[in-house]
Amino acid sequence: MSKFPELSRENTLRVRDACLCLHAQRAARALARRFDLALQPVGLTNGQFSLLMSLNRPEPPAIGSVATLLAMDRTTLTANLKPLERRRLLKIAIDQEDKRSRRLVLTGAGRALLARAFPIWQQTHAEIEAGLAGLEPELLRTGLAALSRDERAAL
């Protein structure tokens, strides 16, 4: 006889059908695969594209602000920066106002690669939105943004 209570099949199916986390994870994986495939000709993954795009600002951002934007911890972000730095798409510079901080600088090569990748992203994104027949993409974005705001507030 088991010491653990049995969980009904009905509860398992309820989680499968209703769990927002499960559905968001599945959708995120499917979207990631689609963008990875689309961006393959320019040698980027969807995560690398997002990271490089987050650096496309008038002033080089601090590592912490990029980590917050991408919902990554600093250690994970740093690990993701290394291959892009080796490819000379970005550089990590000392903040001139606070020598303990680092700024992320998008290089000319990084800007050029983003310029090549952006039309691919734009087309893929348009195709995905068109496939959301009957749904309002802006409402989806609003809901997802609300969930990430709640998560950041909890930290």
Stockholm file with secondary structure:
# STOCKHOLM 1.0

chainA/1-155         MSKFPELSRENTLRVRDACLCLHAQRAARALARRFDLALQPVGLTNGQFSLLMSLNRPEPPAIGSVATLLAMDRTTLTANLKPLERRRLLKIAIDQEDKRSRRLVLTGAGRALLARAFPIWQQTHAEIEAGLAGLEPELLRTGLAALSRDERAAL
#=GR chainA/1-155 SS CCSSCCCCHHHHHHHHHHCHHHHHHHHHHHHHHHHHHHHGGGTCCHHHHHHHHHTCSSSCCBHHHHHHHTTCCHHHHHHHHHHHHHTTSEEEEECSSCTTSEEEEECHHHHHHHHHHHHHHHHHHHHHHHTSTTSCHHHHHHHHHHHHHHHHHHC
#=GC SS_cons         CCSSCCCCHHHHHHHHHHCHHHHHHHHHHHHHHHHHHHHGGGTCCHHHHHHHHHTCSSSCCBHHHHHHHTTCCHHHHHHHHHHHHHTTSEEEEECSSCTTSEEEEECHHHHHHHHHHHHHHHHHHHHHHHTSTTSCHHHHHHHHHHHHHHHHHHC
//
